[in-house]
Amino acid sequence: MRSRLFLKIYLTILGSIAILAVTGFAVIALLLGSGEDRNFFAERAAVIAAGLPEDAEPGLLQASLDRIGAASGAELTVQDAQGAVLAQFQPSPPAAHRFEPVVIPLSDGRTLTVRLEPPFGPRRGNPLIPLALVSGLTALIAWPVVRHLTRRLEKLRVSVEAWGAGDLAVRAPILGSDEIAVVAESFNHAAERVETLIAANRALLANASHELRSPLARLRMGVELFETDPSPARRAEIDRNLGELDTLVGEILLSSRLSHAGTTGPLQRLDLLALAAEEAAQAGLEVAGISAEISGDPQLLHRLVRNLLQNALRHGRPPIEITVSHAAGKAELAVRDHGAGIPERDMGRVFEPFYRPGGHGEAAGGWGLGLALVRQIAEEHDGTVRCEAPPDGGARFIVTLPLRS
């Protein structure tokens, strides 16, 4: 494959030059043709004949032939009616190649025979020799150019094959700034994106497996206890664990869908204040602020607000403050609690799936997928989310979304 590509490019260059050279020779041959078929040779001979003096003495006639012959480079011969040579001019040195002679009758019964050289002078060797030299020189110059080009393609091919074989960390070298470099750069971006997605899916699978163990274990224990003591409290505990499992599985599926397909529902005009008020009312909370029209997926944005409120209720303490405002031409939704707050080292990592503060174990509690989904949904709507620590304690989560134009 490598050799075929190199030879195709190399032979294409040489073939193009050969065709151009042969075509050039053919065009010149067609334009000039042979001496017998071109009238301008006869016209030149007639002009030379017109310059000869009539009825001139042999000495004057020879002088005229010498002068005209030296200027034109032609071989000239004047003969009388019986064919005797009266005067003659022979170039020195004589031309090796001349066209067929042209005979011009003069007015006094004499004739002038003219033999002209080809218009580009006498031939100097085989015309294929310069063609071979030009082709050889071109081949010599084209070799390193084409080899450099195909070597870069080979490196790109090797990188793609290594990546396809499972080495997701491999990247193609970017050399130069032409189309090959653009292809290599595009491949690197795609490879990095795929590597990130695969790593995220692996982490999600590992963390989800870990998170599912706790409610499953509790559910198994609750079912065993319910068989011996079918009390309403046991039944409520089973239902609670089932609900936790259902919520966790739903969040895993939603996170996976957002990672691969993004928003699939139609975008609608929404009032962020009304949307937040609807979710807050279900949690027994109130919202303050001003109306802010945005475009988005209603189900996803409802999930975003719901997860922020559930996070504040679970990890913080009342009062829970919810505000909608405008800032720098964008809509802002802020949810603030008055709990213990979040350490500064964890503020950027609380949006990671299943992150646990301080790297502690199961007893420390974690954020699961709630805040990770908040970040994914905000980014799918060209927005951002951040965490702040108010001076008087607690935590404030701020989601910024573009206003509808």
Steps between C-alpha positions, in 0.01 A plus 500: 500500500777739594702425184197527273410845631855623465537365147164637392592853600855474370406348164218750459747787524743339254222404260359851500840647414555241224160570346567873512836459328372269228202726438732799470714326239190390309354852497827647371517236230144567393551875492823489304464189290757426222674753282319395183155567654564850625455797269710735707818321389412573136415857594840547661663361187300744285614791717862391455449477122352850490817635656725377220602751229373424149747428215789548740853403421623177667716697742214729609266203514741306725539801727123525531470129586776531761324795664151346499623153593700630797191686626249216449718195562356339187683298239462691165572395143433702177493304171448605141239354265729210410561411869851637526588646839556876477545574872468306824506564874570222750477584874805421703481254659231341285176408681454134576123513448313715251153495350436396143624763249264766365559604134404856407505603127657842441385748237805461275455122454729404784391305810576541870517187716455564875553246780395625845578373848216397739352801682658400831842441355668172425408195701728422787466134587198289592208705644420212737823567690386833657163342568672216687715748691198708604309188603795369700549831678129522578498144632795580724330809643157338534630198693565669838188717467267208438682286758453767764130523418437126513712454814264736685204300372669182619545645850135598506399151386716337769339720766149417381577126496652513849198692629264254334688212662415637845776749584266792567782724623679506163492824302610578145797738457397837355767608251453811288178691441354343186203267452687199644569694819132597518398135467748401773369775727138392438593141579666609827193697605272206422731253677517722808123535506447124467762428766330743737158346437628146552681599821187676624285197420742270679501725807121530486462124478741438788342766724147399410577138586633616836201726567248231408641258753373694803128527409505145364645369826244696701223380274606136538511536877162676505339222294640236736374689806163563336450126459531454876340831600269639225446832674416831325837639608680214323290557189578872504872426527479267199314766300758762595788281383318420177448871442868568561595228252256636242637854540862386475437291188310790341787737570754256354296463181451877470871568553592244235248647254630853551860382452424339166193661344455831684158660507255307284175680577385819324617827655218715635459853631501476879477740792776398740323670792176305439689175449694544825182600687324181385780278629536702820128470577523118489782521758315753717737784412462847351678681217587869474626705206395613155375330187768367263412348164729223375494228235541140607373149556227523768562153646874552531469846655241372748749228594774762541294708745374190683853366552621833637212514747547136605871563552428804721240311704721194541840656570405844633271649760208743477427761399539414131514815286412477128540807277476569126675808360675652198878547491715610204220430254437148633252332732625383840340247730651492850420241771652573840485298822626576851668173578863421581610605152748336267878510554678709239698198379173321413314786327619407153463125551146486638384489136688175434285184494481328840767722652545468876636797696856459625526155341331336800308179494136410498428663835606841374214517251529615140329703233414211271400614150277792597747785462677325211169504313456868586828579329421280197157656452636854539775435244251347255315835516822702446506589867725453803470411867726593789513467874569789742552527872305798647679694774238406760517127432316247291537438125360674195465330161458736204385388156549747212297453179471716185194721483267445204574758231 
